[in-house]
Structures are given as C-alpha cells and as structure tokens.
C-alpha cells in the first residue's frame, strides 16, 4: 500500500472515516467569561462528550483528539497539574459509558512522563474497551508528530539490529507500520477550533493527504452543528491524491 492510500476511501454517504481535531480555545473561552482557565477545560470535556457521541451516530470510524501535546508541558505548572487531574477524573467517570456504547479507547504519545495513576487509567481503559467496534476514540496525550516519526524509525532500527527485520530500504509503508497510529486509516478531515491555522506538530506524517478545516469557534462552543459544518465542507471537496480531476470523475465505481 502506497503512502496516502489508506485514507483514500470514505463511508458511502461521504462521511469521513477518520476525523482528527485540535481542541483549541478552552482558556480563551473561560477568559471571555472572566473565569479561570480551569473552567474552560471543564467545559471542553463536555464538548468532547457531544462530539464523540455525534461521530458514533454519524458512522465515523475513528476520532482522534489532541488532548495534550509534548509542548504543553511548557504551560504554568498549576495548569498542567489541573489538566492531569482532569484527565484522571474524566477517565474514571467516562470509561464505563464509552464501553457501554461500543467505543474503543486508544492512547497515542509518550505516556511515560505522566503520573503512574494516569498511566494505569490509560491501560485499564484500553483493555476494557479493546473489543469494541462502534468507534475508535484516539486520545493524543504527550504526543508530537516529530516524536512519532522518531520513535517509528527507532523501532525499525532496533528490529533490524535484533535480526527481526531483514535489512531493507526504509520505505513509507515500513514507517507507517511503526507509527503510533499503525492499523488505523489516516485522517480524512482535520479540524482545528479557536481561530489558529496551523497543525502544531500534530500527526505530521498522517496528515499528508488530509482535508483541513479551520474555525474561529472556541472548543467549548463546538457542537454537533459545528461538526456537521466541517463534514459538509469536506463533502464539497474533490480529493485527488495526485490524480487529475478528470481521472477522479471518470474512475470506475468500486464493485
């Protein structure tokens, strides 16, 4: 499979198979209301619930949320501590509901930097939901695109040194098989809320052929209609993957 091929198909009604979201704007949402940033993060969790539920209802196969980047450690210690506590509390509260609704939970990122209690909650959540099929909810935590590519290359090098892989040219497929998202389709649609228009070291490899959608809506205000607007924008685009528009239009329908 060539790089980019694994995200070339959408669900029959045009719904993206995989949506990736940078949830930006919690702090600014709170500040607009003269509230502490913690208030915004708590409101952001409520928005996550709505979007997860809506994605499952729409038939989206994978939803990846950028919860905590490798750069977020630079934030004030008080805010980082709050985020860790909120993370643990949310997992404790939501895991049974996710499981009941058939949602599989997966974490990507270097979790070794997190408190052991949080790492344990991650392991429990993944184990409890591993057989679920309705939607795969991927949480990117202490994640960075540069880290992901580096750890993939390191895995390949280590396997070659151990004799587990024959020495061979480093190919895109070989790298993809060792990324943290291995086995998942690449994102079809990338959404960033909050008005910023950059990818911020998120899924750098995986976004190669993804359609981008930026909105000024702050994450706590991003609701089901907001997501529908993003999906409708996606549906209006012609995805060519290097082909011409004429080739796409004349391509035979799959049997």
Order of alpha helices (4+ residues) and beta strands (2+ residues): beta-alpha-alpha-beta-alpha-beta-alpha-beta-alpha-alpha-beta-beta-alpha-alpha
